[in-house]
Amino acid sequence: MLPLTRDIPKPLLPVKGRSLIEHQIGKLVKNGIRDIVINHAWLGEKIEMALGDGARLGARLSYSREGQPLETAGGIIRALPLLGDRPFMVVNADIWTDYPFRQLESRPQPGCLAHLVMVSNAAHHPAGDFCLGPEGLLAAKAGPGQQTLTYSGISVFRPAFFAGLEPGFRALAPLLTAAIARQQVSGEFYGGTWQDIGTPERLRALAEGEP
């Protein structure tokens, strides 16, 4: 996202009058989700200064400070003490969506440690990530008559998914692939609004699009 993120963290980039993360928090609050943990690294103090305790947004915010970037799984592991012992939702701050977060309250399904919301493959990621099987479980490869889909950056995890993993730099994809092989990851397809705002061009296109 450079050069836009040279002096400002990506979640604070403005679009349609508010920062990306303020839009995301607003959508979560509208779905009844008010207790939110934000993990941050690059210029994270600016996020805390901008959002504070979340009261003006109708939320209760806590912060998990990474210091050095820890990748997705590493950041979640560091934040676990703030997340409690119940399943928790993970939402990337740099996506734009109208997904109804409230419907994840009953996820993951019994026997699973994680649940991923999947979307159609975008032009910049045509190969997708995983396949959604007929029984609602994810598979690493598509079978006959199936196609891969893209992980949306919206998911629910049981804390046990990360059991025994030491804090530190750790990517999420290998952990998901291993859990999928054990048939421990469920999924769903969402066909509504979803965009990955990962480049200046996509941010500009979003800002110039419909509200």
N, C-alpha and C positions, 0 to 999 in steps of 0.2 A: 504493500500500500504506500510505499515511498513515492514521492517526497512528502505526501500529506501527513505521514506519521512521524516525521522527524522531531517535531516538538509537541505532539499531542498523541495520546494513545488511541488506537483504532476505535475502541468503543465510544469515544467522545467526539468522533467526527460528526459534524452536523448534517442533517437531512430533514427537509420538510419542517424546519423550525425547532427541532430538538435533536439531541445526540442519538446515535444508534442505540446506545444502552438505555436511554430514557424511554425511547419507544418500546424497547423490549420489556422493561420493567412495567410500563403502563399496561401492556397486553397481559402480563402475568397477573397483575393486580386485578384487572377486569375479570380474570378467570378464578379469582379467589385465592391466589397464591401471593402471600405478603412477606413471608419469612424467606429472605433471599441471601445467599452467601456469594460474594463476588471475589474470585481469585484474580490476582493481577501481578504483573511483573514490570514491563516497560512503562515508565512514567506513571506507575500506579497511584502515587500520591495525588496526582491530578484528578484521578477518578474519585478518590475519597473526598477531595476538596469540593468537587462538583456535585456529588450526590449526598454527602454527609450521612446521616443515619437513615435516610430514605423517607422521613416523615412527610416532606412536601409532595412526594410521589405516592403516598398511601402505603408505603412498604416499610419493613423493618430490615435494614441492611446490616450485614456483618462482612468483614473483609478477611481474606486469607492472602497474606503477602508472600509471594514466591521469592522475591529478591532477583535471582537469576531465573529465566524461563525454564520451566520443568516439563514442558509438553503437556498434552491433555491429561493423560493418566497420572503423571507426576503431580500435576496441580490438584487433581481430585484427591489423591492420597494425602497430600498435605492438608487439604481442607476437611478431611474426614472427622476430626474432633469437633468441628462446628456443625456437622450434618446429622448427628444422632444415629440411632440404630434402626431407623425405618427406611424404606426405599425413598430415594431422593431423585429429583429431576435435574438433568443437566441440559442447559440451553446455551449455545454459542451466542456471543453478543453481536457477531457480525453477520447475522442472517436477518432477512426481512420476510415475515410470514404472517398469515392470519390463522395459523393453526390453533384449534380450540384446546389449549393446554389442560383445561379442566378434565378432559376425558382420559387423561393419563393417571387419574387417582387410583385406579384399580390395577395398575401395572407395576412390575412384570407379572405375567400369568404364573400360576402355581408350577413349580418345578424349574422355573427360569430365574436367572440372576440378573438379566438385563432385558430391556425392551427398547428397540430403535424405531423411530419414525423414518420411513423411507420415502423418497420422492423420485420423480423421473430424472433421467440423466440430462444434465445441462450440456451445452455445446463445449464448454471447457473441461468436461469430465465425462466423455462419452462411454467409457468402459464401465462406469458405475463401481459399486463396492461389493454388495452382497445380493443374493437372490432370496425372495420371499416365497416360501413354500406354501402349499395349500392348507397346511395345518397351523399356519401362523408362525412357524419357526423359520429362522434365517439359515441359509446355506451359503457356503463360500463360493460355490460354482453353480451356474444355472443348469438345470436338467432339461430334458426334451420339452419343448413348448414353453419354456420359461425364459425370463430375461433378468439381467442384473439391474439393480436400482442403486440410487445414491443415498448414503446416510445423510440425513438432513441437518445433523448437529443438535437434534432434539432427542432425548432419551431418558430412561429411568433405570437406575441401578439399585440393587440391594448392596449394602455395605460388604456383604460376603464376597461379592465379585472381586474385591481388592484385598481379601484376607491374605495375610502372610507376606504382602509386598512391602518392601522397605521404601521409605521416602527417597526421592531423588528424581533425576531425569528419566521419564518413561513414556513411551508412546502408547496410545490407546489401541491402535489397529491390531498389533500382534495379540493383545489380550482378548480382543473381540474374536479374532480368528480362532484362537484356541477354545474359547467358550462356545462358539458356534459349532465347532467340531464335536463338542460334548453335548450338543443340542440343548444348550442352556440360555439361548438368546431368542426371544420372540420379536416380532416386528409387525408393522402395519404400513400400508401405503396411504400417503396423503396427496391428493390431486389438486389442492387449492393453491393459493398464493405462496410461493417460496422462492427466495433468491439468495444466493451466496454473494455478499457484498465484499469480495476479496481483492478488488483492484480499483484504482481511481476511476477507470472507465465505467465499471459497474455502479459505483457510487454516483457518478454523474448521471448515468442513465436512470437510476432510481429517483434522483432529485428532480429530473426533468419529466418523469412519468406522472401517472395519475396519483392523486392523494391516497 
